[in-house]
Amino acid sequence: MLKSLLHSRRIVSALILSIACMASVAQAEQKQQVGNFDIHYMALNSTFITPEIAKTYGIARSGYNGLVNITVLNTNQEGNPPVAVEISGIANNLIDARMTLDFKEIREGDAIYYIAEVPFRDDQEVNFDIAIKYANQLNTSLKFKQKFYVE
């Protein structure tokens, strides 16, 4: 069981990295720099992850369910290590239907990232407003939009 879980976590890390690479080819890098921190973010359809990964992390895999992924890196330290942050957020669509984002922290070796699910309708633009805090060194808001399509 433990061996299977560790294997699944390695797959998630590889998947997230692959998706990030594909996303950066398809569009400009999604990053916000605040002081000594780089905040990397992306939103994608949950069908991009495998059923096994979705089950491991309790993600509802559906053509109508998106994922938001946030990682914060400390650029002031050698190797730009990720940092554990306090994170919360809201997603809303063009008719201002709001939903609180429930972020899950995932740790994979040295990596730390946060994911939250967001439901959507086909061809719908979703606005994200995410608050991120790290001790007394970072207190910022990340705002971005993502258009989702049903696959």
N, C-alpha and C positions, 0 to 999 in steps of 0.2 A: 504494500500500500504506500509506504513512504517513498520507495523507489519510483513508483508510478507518479506520485505527486511531484517529486523533484524533476522527473522527466517532463511533466506537463508544464512546470514553471519555466524550464529551459525553453520549451516550445513557445510559451507566451512571450518571453524576452525576445526570441528570434523573430516572432511574428510582429511584435510592436516595432522592432528595428526595421523589418522589411517594409511594413506599412509606412513608417516614417520616411524611408528612402523613396518609396513610390510616390508618396505625397509630395516630397520635395521636388521630384521630377515633374509632377503634374502642375505644381504651383510654387510660388516663392516660399521660402522657409517661413514657418509661422513661429516667430520668436519675438519676445519683448524683453529689452534689456532695461533693468532698473538698478542703478547703482552697481554693486558687485555681483548681481544675480542675472542670469539668463533664464527666462521663463519660456519653455517650449510647450506648444499646445497644438492639438489637432482634434478635429471632430470627424467621425466617419460612420458609415452604416455598420451595424453590428453583424451583418452577414459577411463582413470581411474576416471575421474570426471563425475558427472551426467550432463545430458542435462540442468537441471535447474541452476546448479552452473555455467556452461559454459555461459549460457545466461546472468546471473546476472553480470558476470565479463567481458563479451564481448570476451570470448575465443572461438576460432574455434575448436570445438570438432571433431576430425578426426583421423582415423588410421594412417595418415601421418603427424600428428602434435604433437610435443612434448612440454612439459612445463619444465621450469627451475624455481626452487624455492630457494630463498636465504633468510636467516635470520641471523642477526648479534646480538650477545648477549654480554653485558658488564659484564665480570666476576669479575670486580673490585668493583661492587656494590652488595649489598645484594639482593638476589633473581635472580641475573643475568638477569636484564631487557633487552628487545630488544631496539635497537637504530635505529633511522632514519638515513640513510646513503645516500650519493651520489653514484649511481651505474650505470655502463655502461658496455657493453661487446660485444664480437664478437663470433660467432660460425662458425666453418668451418669443412668441411668434408675432407676425404683423398685425394680428387683431388683439394683441396684448394679452393672450392667454399665458399666464405665468406658471412656472413649475420650479419648485426648489430642487436643486441638484444634490443628490446624496452621494458624496465622493467616498470611494473605498481606497485605502492606501494599500499599495502592493509593493513588496520588497522582493527583489530578485538579485541575490548576491549583493553587489554594491549599488545596484539601481534602486531608486525609489520613484514611484509614479502614482498618480491618482486618477482613477477613472470614475465616471458617472454616466448613467444611462439617461437618454432623453427621447421620448416618443415624438414622432413627427408624422405629417401627411406628405403625400407625394408632391414634389416641386415646392417645398416649403422652406422659406428662409427662417432660421432660428437665430435670435440674438442671445449672446451669452454675456453675463456680467458676473465675474468671479473675483472674490476677495481672497488675497493670499497674505499670510503673515508668517514671519520667521523671527522669533524672539523680538529684540528691539532693533533688528537690522533691516527688516523688510516689512512694509505695510502698504500694499498696493492693490489696485483694481485692474483686472484684465478684462477688456471688452473686445469681442469680435463677433462676426456673423458667419454662419455656414448654411449653405443651401443643401438640402437633403432630397434625394430621389428614391423612390421605391424601386427595388430591383426585382 
